[in-house]
Amino acid sequence: MAASIIAALPAFAAAEGVEAKSGSVRPRNEVSVSYGTLSVPHVANILGGVFGTAFTGGLAKVDKIATSGAIGVEYLNYLNSHIAVGGSIVEERLTLNFGSYDGKDEDGNATYKDGEDQHNNYITIMPTAKLPWFYYDHFSMYSKAGAGICVGTDSGDVTFGMQLSPIGLDFGGKAFRGFAEVGFGMQGFLLAGLRWGF
């Protein structure tokens, strides 16, 4: 009896998956962990540093612009071969530092005092949908979109947060795949990570 149940498990797992147009069966659920760069908060921080320096006429100079990167966790469930729905959580910590004008040195060059680091931490929660282009056993492509709220945990501000990734691809086996996306939003312009399907 136990041997029969064990022998039937692979067929049961396949039946629980979603058959793609290619005939390959994808896992119904997936959990992804990602790291992205050039997110909306990161780009805003860069522009804030550039414009902050320009608008002060040299009385302040951006000293440091740093980011932890956009670190994300995502869960999606395939309703059918055409769409998956779920949610994404993204966190990013940003640092900006301006030096203040402190006169000129003996050569006539401007000198600046070190300023204090300004920290901003953002957490974004988004309902997310994924639209597969095609799926094969070792490679697939898709588009993805999400929209929700972004909370600045240092400032207490609550704003709109979103991600639009028109091009995504993943590669590997059925259970574990690497992936990369090009997009715009809270997860970044470029993001990559590891995906577990089950």
Backbone torsions as a table, in degrees:
resi	resn	phi	psi	omega
1	MET	NA	-50.0	179.7
2	ALA	-61.6	-38.7	179.3
3	ALA	-63.8	-37.4	178.9
4	SER	-64.6	-41.9	179.9
5	ILE	-64.5	-45.5	179.5
6	ILE	-61.9	-41.2	180.0
7	ALA	-65.8	-30.1	-178.1
8	ALA	-82.4	-14.5	-176.4
9	LEU	-57.3	-47.1	179.8
10	PRO	-57.9	-40.6	179.2
11	ALA	-66.4	-38.7	178.1
12	PHE	-63.7	-43.4	179.6
13	ALA	-62.0	-41.0	179.4
14	ALA	-65.0	-40.2	-179.7
15	ALA	-65.7	-27.9	-179.6
16	GLU	-79.9	-12.4	179.5
17	GLY	-80.4	-172.4	179.8
18	VAL	-120.4	124.0	-179.6
19	GLU	-79.8	127.6	178.1
20	ALA	-87.1	170.4	178.9
21	LYS	-60.1	-29.7	-179.2
22	SER	-70.1	-14.7	-174.8
23	GLY	97.7	-15.9	176.3
24	SER	-71.4	148.7	179.7
25	VAL	-108.0	119.7	179.7
26	ARG	-94.0	152.6	172.1
27	PRO	-61.1	146.3	-177.3
28	ARG	-72.6	-30.4	-176.8
29	ASN	-118.5	150.8	173.4
30	GLU	-147.5	142.9	175.0
31	VAL	-120.6	130.0	-177.7
32	SER	-123.0	144.3	172.0
33	VAL	-120.3	128.9	-173.6
34	SER	-133.5	160.5	173.0
35	TYR	-131.8	125.9	-177.3
36	GLY	-127.3	159.8	178.0
37	THR	-132.9	160.4	-177.8
38	LEU	59.0	47.4	173.5
39	SER	-73.4	171.8	177.0
40	VAL	-58.7	-47.5	177.6
41	PRO	-62.3	-37.0	-180.0
42	HIS	-64.8	-46.8	179.1
43	VAL	-64.2	-39.8	177.8
44	ALA	-61.9	-37.7	178.2
45	ASN	-64.9	-42.6	178.2
46	ILE	-62.0	-47.3	-179.8
47	LEU	-65.5	-36.7	176.5
48	GLY	-60.7	-39.4	177.7
49	GLY	-67.6	-43.2	-179.0
50	VAL	-66.3	-49.3	-177.9
51	PHE	-70.9	-33.3	176.6
52	GLY	-60.7	-40.5	177.5
53	THR	-68.3	-44.5	-176.7
54	ALA	-66.9	-43.0	-173.7
55	PHE	-74.9	-16.9	178.6
56	THR	-89.1	-1.5	179.1
57	GLY	61.8	32.7	178.0
58	GLY	91.6	-0.5	177.9
59	LEU	-76.9	-15.4	174.3
60	ALA	-139.8	148.0	179.7
61	LYS	-137.6	131.2	179.6
62	VAL	-65.2	128.4	-176.8
63	ASP	-103.1	-36.4	-175.7
64	LYS	-149.4	132.1	170.4
65	ILE	-128.6	116.7	-175.8
66	ALA	-137.4	153.8	178.0
67	THR	-142.4	149.8	172.5
68	SER	-77.5	-13.5	-168.4
69	GLY	87.5	157.6	179.5
70	ALA	-86.3	109.8	-177.5
71	ILE	-101.3	121.6	-172.8
72	GLY	-126.9	152.3	171.1
73	VAL	-129.1	136.6	-173.8
74	GLU	-140.4	140.0	173.1
75	TYR	-123.5	133.4	177.3
76	LEU	-135.1	145.0	176.7
77	ASN	-122.6	128.0	-179.3
78	TYR	-81.3	114.1	176.2
79	LEU	-73.5	-34.1	176.2
80	ASN	-161.9	-166.6	-177.3
81	SER	-76.6	-6.4	-174.9
82	HIS	-103.6	-20.9	-175.4
83	ILE	-153.4	143.7	171.6
84	ALA	-126.3	143.6	179.3
85	VAL	-130.1	154.0	179.8
86	GLY	175.9	-138.7	-178.0
87	GLY	-153.9	159.9	-179.5
88	SER	-131.3	143.4	172.1
89	ILE	-124.8	129.4	-178.1
90	VAL	-130.2	137.6	175.0
91	GLU	-128.7	141.8	177.3
92	GLU	-148.1	133.6	176.9
93	ARG	-110.4	128.0	-176.8
94	LEU	-120.1	145.8	178.1
95	THR	-129.5	134.5	178.0
96	LEU	-133.2	135.8	-179.2
97	ASN	-137.4	128.5	175.8
98	PHE	-111.0	133.6	169.3
99	GLY	-89.1	144.1	-179.0
100	SER	-102.2	145.1	-176.3
101	TYR	-58.4	133.4	-176.5
102	ASP	-132.4	34.1	177.9
103	GLY	91.4	-159.6	-178.1
104	LYS	-125.2	151.2	176.1
105	ASP	-82.9	-176.8	-174.8
106	GLU	-67.8	-16.3	176.6
107	ASP	-92.6	1.4	179.1
108	GLY	87.3	8.5	178.4
109	ASN	-87.5	142.7	179.4
110	ALA	-65.7	139.9	174.3
111	THR	-117.3	153.5	-175.1
112	TYR	-132.4	139.8	172.1
113	LYS	-81.1	145.2	175.9
114	ASP	-64.9	134.6	175.9
115	GLY	-96.3	-179.6	177.3
116	GLU	-91.9	144.2	176.8
117	ASP	-65.4	134.9	172.7
118	GLN	-104.8	117.3	-176.8
119	HIS	-103.1	140.1	173.7
120	ASN	-137.3	127.0	178.6
121	ASN	-115.4	130.9	-178.0
122	TYR	-121.9	133.1	173.5
123	ILE	-121.7	125.5	-178.5
124	THR	-117.9	133.1	176.4
125	ILE	-120.5	124.5	-173.9
126	MET	-137.4	126.8	160.7
127	PRO	-60.3	139.9	-171.5
128	THR	-134.6	144.4	174.9
129	ALA	-128.4	143.6	-179.3
130	LYS	-125.5	134.1	-179.2
131	LEU	-116.9	103.4	-179.0
132	PRO	-67.1	141.2	171.5
133	TRP	-85.8	-51.9	177.7
134	PHE	-158.8	161.7	179.6
135	TYR	-140.9	126.7	171.2
136	TYR	-123.9	169.1	-174.6
137	ASP	-57.0	-30.9	-175.7
138	HIS	-123.4	3.5	-178.2
139	PHE	-159.2	140.9	173.7
140	SER	-150.9	163.5	175.2
141	MET	-134.4	156.7	-173.9
142	TYR	-164.4	169.9	167.4
143	SER	-120.1	156.0	-175.9
144	LYS	-145.9	144.4	177.1
145	ALA	-143.8	143.8	177.1
146	GLY	-147.5	150.5	177.8
147	ALA	-149.6	138.2	-178.7
148	GLY	-169.7	-139.6	-178.4
149	ILE	-118.8	149.6	175.9
150	CYS	-121.1	127.4	-179.6
151	VAL	-111.9	124.7	171.5
152	GLY	-85.1	105.3	-172.7
153	THR	-70.7	-22.4	176.5
154	ASP	-81.7	-38.9	-176.1
155	SER	-94.2	-23.0	-174.7
156	GLY	82.4	2.1	-179.7
157	ASP	-71.3	142.8	175.0
158	VAL	-120.9	122.9	-177.7
159	THR	-134.2	176.6	176.4
160	PHE	-75.1	138.2	174.8
161	GLY	-130.1	143.2	-178.7
162	MET	-152.6	166.0	171.8
163	GLN	-146.7	130.9	173.3
164	LEU	-125.8	114.6	178.5
165	SER	-116.6	94.7	-177.9
166	PRO	-67.7	-26.7	-178.4
167	ILE	-127.8	120.5	174.0
168	GLY	-136.5	149.6	176.6
169	LEU	-144.6	149.0	172.2
170	ASP	-135.5	161.1	-171.0
171	PHE	-154.8	145.4	179.0
172	GLY	139.2	-142.6	-179.0
173	GLY	-98.8	-168.4	-178.4
174	LYS	-73.3	-42.4	-175.5
175	ALA	-82.9	-43.7	-175.7
176	PHE	-123.9	132.5	179.2
177	ARG	-140.8	145.8	166.6
178	GLY	-84.5	156.6	178.3
179	PHE	-149.1	160.8	176.7
180	ALA	-146.9	146.7	179.6
181	GLU	-138.5	150.4	170.5
182	VAL	-116.2	128.1	-176.6
183	GLY	-164.3	-159.1	-178.7
184	PHE	-147.9	129.6	176.8
185	GLY	143.7	-151.7	-172.3
186	MET	-76.6	-23.9	178.4
187	GLN	-86.4	-12.9	174.9
188	GLY	116.2	164.2	175.6
189	PHE	-74.5	-36.9	175.6
190	LEU	-126.9	128.3	175.2
191	LEU	-142.1	153.5	-178.9
192	ALA	-149.7	160.6	178.9
193	GLY	178.1	-159.0	-176.7
194	LEU	-125.0	140.1	-175.6
195	ARG	-124.8	136.3	176.6
196	TRP	-115.3	122.2	177.8
197	GLY	-105.0	140.0	-179.4
198	PHE	-151.8	NA	NA
